[in-house]
Amino acid sequence: MKLTKEILNKRICDVETAENPQTFLEFIRESEEQFGIKEANLNNISDSELNEYFEFLCYLWDK
Protein backbone atom coordinates (compact mmCIF):
# COMPACT_ATOMS: atom_id res chain seq x y z
CA MET A 1 0.00 0.00 0.00
CA LYS A 2 1.26 3.46 -0.87
CA LEU A 3 0.56 6.05 1.80
CA THR A 4 -0.15 9.55 0.56
CA LYS A 5 -1.07 12.79 2.33
CA GLU A 6 -4.56 12.48 0.87
CA ILE A 7 -5.36 9.49 3.10
CA LEU A 8 -3.61 10.55 6.32
CA ASN A 9 -6.95 11.12 8.04
CA LYS A 10 -8.49 7.83 6.93
CA ARG A 11 -8.61 4.89 9.29
CA ILE A 12 -6.01 2.25 8.59
CA CYS A 13 -8.61 -0.54 8.82
CA ASP A 14 -10.70 1.17 6.12
CA VAL A 15 -7.80 1.30 3.66
CA GLU A 16 -5.96 -1.96 4.13
CA THR A 17 -6.52 -5.34 5.74
CA ALA A 18 -5.76 -4.47 9.35
CA GLU A 19 -7.57 -4.22 12.66
CA ASN A 20 -6.05 -0.86 13.63
CA PRO A 21 -8.88 1.70 13.98
CA GLN A 22 -6.47 4.67 14.14
CA THR A 23 -6.06 7.06 11.27
CA PHE A 24 -2.68 7.00 9.58
CA LEU A 25 -1.92 10.37 11.18
CA GLU A 26 -2.83 9.10 14.66
CA PHE A 27 -0.59 6.08 14.14
CA ILE A 28 2.32 8.26 13.04
CA ARG A 29 1.98 10.66 15.99
CA GLU A 30 1.57 7.84 18.53
CA SER A 31 4.61 6.08 17.07
CA GLU A 32 6.71 9.23 17.28
CA GLU A 33 5.71 9.68 20.92
CA GLN A 34 6.29 6.01 21.77
CA PHE A 35 9.78 5.93 20.25
CA GLY A 36 10.85 9.43 21.30
CA ILE A 37 11.04 10.73 17.75
CA LYS A 38 10.55 14.44 17.06
CA GLU A 39 7.30 15.03 15.17
CA ALA A 40 7.93 15.08 11.44
CA ASN A 41 6.58 18.06 9.53
CA LEU A 42 4.31 16.04 7.29
CA ASN A 43 3.28 19.11 5.28
CA ASN A 44 6.80 19.59 3.96
CA ILE A 45 7.63 16.09 2.79
CA SER A 46 6.75 14.34 -0.43
CA ASP A 47 4.35 11.43 -0.60
CA SER A 48 7.33 9.18 -1.30
CA GLU A 49 9.10 10.39 1.85
CA LEU A 50 5.87 10.01 3.82
CA ASN A 51 5.52 6.44 2.65
CA GLU A 52 9.13 5.66 3.64
CA TYR A 53 8.61 7.28 7.06
CA PHE A 54 5.44 5.25 7.65
CA GLU A 55 7.23 2.03 6.70
CA PHE A 56 10.07 2.94 9.09
CA LEU A 57 7.60 3.44 11.95
CA CYS A 58 5.93 0.12 11.16
CA TYR A 59 9.36 -1.51 11.24
CA LEU A 60 9.99 -0.08 14.72
CA TRP A 61 6.75 -1.58 16.01
CA ASP A 62 7.69 -4.95 14.54
CA LYS A 63 11.08 -5.02 16.31
C-alpha distances in whole Angstrom, upper triangle without the diagonal:
4,6,10,13,13,11,13,15,13,14,11,12,12,9,8,10,12,15,15,17,16,15,12,15,17,15,16,19,20,19,21,24,23,23,26,23,25,23,21,21,18,20,21,18,16,12,12,14,12,9,11,13,11,10,14,15,13,15,18,17,17,20
4,6,10,11,10,11,14,13,14,12,14,14,10,10,13,15,18,17,18,17,15,12,14,17,15,15,18,20,18,20,23,23,23,25,22,23,21,18,19,15,17,18,15,12,9,8,11,9,6,9,11,10,10,13,14,13,15,18,18,19,22
4,7,8,7,8,11,11,12,10,13,13,10,11,14,14,17,15,16,14,12,8,11,14,12,12,15,17,16,17,20,21,21,22,20,20,17,15,16,12,14,15,12,11,7,8,10,7,5,9,10,8,9,12,13,12,15,17,17,18,21
4,5,6,7,10,11,13,12,16,15,12,13,17,17,20,18,18,16,12,10,11,14,14,13,16,18,18,18,21,22,22,23,21,20,17,15,14,10,11,13,10,8,5,8,9,7,7,11,11,10,12,15,15,15,18,20,20,22,24
4,5,5,8,10,13,13,17,16,13,16,19,19,21,18,18,15,12,9,9,13,14,12,14,17,17,17,20,22,22,23,20,19,15,13,12,8,8,11,9,8,6,10,10,8,9,13,12,11,14,16,16,17,20,21,21,23,26
4,6,8,9,12,13,16,14,12,15,19,19,21,19,18,16,12,10,11,14,15,15,17,19,20,20,23,24,25,26,23,22,19,17,15,12,11,14,13,12,9,13,14,11,12,16,15,14,17,19,19,19,22,24,24,25,28
4,5,5,8,9,12,10,9,12,15,15,17,15,14,12,9,7,9,12,13,13,15,17,18,19,21,22,23,24,22,22,18,17,16,12,13,16,15,14,11,13,15,11,11,15,15,12,15,18,17,17,20,22,21,23,26
4,6,8,9,12,12,10,13,16,15,17,14,13,10,7,5,5,8,9,9,11,14,14,15,17,19,20,21,19,18,15,13,13,10,11,14,13,13,11,13,13,10,11,14,13,11,14,16,14,15,18,19,19,21,24
4,7,9,12,11,11,14,17,16,16,13,11,9,5,6,6,8,10,11,12,14,16,17,18,20,21,22,20,20,16,16,15,12,13,17,16,16,14,17,17,14,14,18,16,14,17,19,17,17,21,21,20,23,26
4,6,9,7,7,10,13,13,13,11,9,8,5,6,8,10,11,12,14,15,17,18,20,21,23,24,23,23,19,19,18,15,16,20,19,18,15,18,18,15,15,18,17,14,17,19,17,17,21,22,20,22,25
4,5,5,7,9,11,10,10,8,6,5,4,6,9,9,9,12,14,14,15,18,19,19,21,23,22,23,20,20,20,17,19,22,21,20,18,20,20,16,16,19,18,14,16,19,16,15,19,20,18,20,23
4,5,5,6,8,7,8,6,6,6,6,6,9,10,9,11,14,14,14,17,19,18,20,22,21,22,20,19,20,17,20,22,20,20,17,18,18,15,14,16,16,12,13,16,14,12,16,17,15,17,20
4,6,6,6,5,5,5,6,8,8,10,13,13,12,15,17,16,17,20,21,21,23,25,24,26,23,23,24,21,23,26,24,23,20,21,22,19,17,19,19,15,16,19,17,15,18,20,17,18,22
4,6,8,8,9,9,8,10,9,11,14,14,14,16,19,19,19,22,24,24,25,28,26,27,24,24,24,21,23,26,24,23,19,21,22,19,17,20,20,17,18,21,19,17,21,22,20,21,25
4,7,8,11,10,10,11,10,10,13,14,14,15,18,19,19,21,23,23,25,27,25,26,23,22,23,19,21,23,21,20,16,18,19,16,14,17,18,14,15,19,18,16,19,21,19,20,24
4,6,9,10,11,12,12,11,15,16,14,16,19,19,19,21,24,23,24,27,25,27,24,23,24,21,23,25,23,21,18,18,20,17,14,17,17,14,14,17,17,14,17,19,17,17,21
4,7,9,11,13,14,13,17,17,15,18,21,20,20,23,25,23,25,28,27,28,26,26,27,24,26,28,26,25,21,21,23,20,17,19,20,16,16,19,18,15,17,20,17,17,21
4,6,8,10,12,12,15,15,13,16,18,17,17,20,22,20,22,25,24,26,24,24,26,23,26,28,25,25,21,22,22,19,17,19,19,15,15,17,16,13,16,17,14,14,18
4,6,9,11,13,16,14,13,16,18,16,17,20,21,19,21,25,24,26,24,25,27,24,27,29,27,27,24,24,25,21,20,21,21,17,17,19,17,14,17,18,15,15,19
4,6,8,9,12,11,9,12,14,13,13,17,17,16,18,21,21,23,21,21,23,21,24,26,24,24,21,22,22,19,18,19,18,14,15,17,14,12,16,16,13,14,18
4,7,9,11,10,9,13,14,13,15,18,18,18,20,22,22,23,21,22,23,21,23,26,25,25,22,23,23,20,19,21,20,16,18,20,17,15,19,19,16,18,21
4,6,8,6,6,10,11,10,12,14,15,15,17,19,19,20,17,18,19,17,20,22,21,22,19,21,21,17,17,19,17,14,16,17,14,14,17,17,15,17,20
4,5,5,6,9,10,11,12,14,15,16,18,20,19,19,16,16,17,14,16,19,18,19,16,18,18,14,14,17,15,12,15,17,14,14,18,18,16,19,22
4,6,5,6,9,10,10,12,14,15,16,18,16,17,14,13,14,12,14,17,15,16,13,15,14,11,11,13,12,9,11,13,11,11,15,15,14,17,19
4,5,5,6,9,10,11,12,14,15,16,15,14,11,11,12,9,12,15,14,15,13,16,14,11,12,14,12,10,13,14,12,13,16,16,16,18,21
4,5,5,6,8,10,11,12,14,15,14,15,12,13,14,12,15,18,17,19,17,19,18,14,15,17,14,12,15,15,12,13,17,16,14,18,20
4,6,5,6,9,10,10,12,14,13,14,12,13,15,13,16,18,17,18,16,18,16,13,13,14,12,9,12,12,9,9,13,12,11,14,16
4,6,5,6,9,10,11,12,10,11,9,9,11,10,13,15,14,15,14,15,13,10,11,12,9,7,10,10,7,9,12,11,11,14,16
4,5,5,6,9,10,10,9,9,7,9,11,10,14,16,15,17,17,18,16,13,14,15,12,11,14,13,10,12,15,13,13,17,18
4,5,5,6,9,10,10,11,10,12,15,14,17,19,19,21,20,21,18,15,16,17,13,12,14,14,10,12,14,12,11,15,16
4,5,5,6,8,8,10,10,11,14,14,18,19,18,19,18,19,16,14,14,14,11,9,11,10,6,9,11,9,8,12,13
4,6,5,6,5,6,6,8,12,12,16,17,16,18,18,19,16,14,15,14,11,11,13,11,8,11,13,10,11,14,15
4,6,5,6,8,8,11,14,15,18,20,19,22,22,22,19,17,19,18,14,14,16,14,11,14,15,12,12,16,16
4,6,8,11,11,14,17,18,21,22,22,24,23,23,21,18,19,18,15,14,16,14,10,12,13,10,10,13,13
4,6,9,11,13,17,17,21,21,20,23,22,22,19,17,18,17,13,13,14,12,9,11,12,8,9,12,12
4,7,9,12,15,17,20,21,20,23,23,23,20,18,20,18,15,15,17,14,12,15,15,12,13,16,15
4,6,8,12,14,17,17,16,19,20,19,16,15,17,15,11,13,15,12,10,13,14,11,13,16,16
4,6,9,12,15,15,15,18,19,19,16,15,17,16,12,14,16,14,12,16,17,15,16,20,19
4,6,8,11,12,12,16,16,17,14,12,15,15,11,12,16,14,12,16,17,15,17,20,20
4,6,9,9,9,12,13,14,11,9,13,12,9,11,14,13,12,15,17,16,17,20,21
4,5,6,7,11,12,14,11,10,14,14,11,13,16,16,15,18,20,19,21,24,24
4,5,6,8,9,11,9,7,11,12,10,11,14,14,14,16,19,19,20,22,24
4,6,8,10,13,11,10,13,15,13,14,18,18,18,20,22,22,24,26,28
4,7,10,12,10,10,13,14,13,15,18,18,18,21,22,23,24,27,28
4,7,8,6,6,10,11,10,12,15,15,16,18,20,20,22,24,25
4,5,5,6,9,10,10,12,14,15,17,18,20,21,23,24,26
4,5,5,6,9,10,10,12,14,15,16,18,20,21,23,25
4,5,5,6,9,10,11,12,14,15,17,19,20,21,23
4,5,5,6,9,10,10,12,14,15,17,19,20,21
4,5,5,6,9,10,11,12,14,15,17,18,20
4,5,5,6,9,10,11,12,14,16,17,19
4,5,5,6,9,10,10,13,15,15,17
4,5,5,6,9,10,11,13,14,16
4,5,5,6,9,10,11,13,15
4,5,5,6,9,10,11,13
4,5,5,6,9,10,11
4,5,5,7,9,10
4,5,5,6,9
4,5,5,6
4,5,5
4,6
4
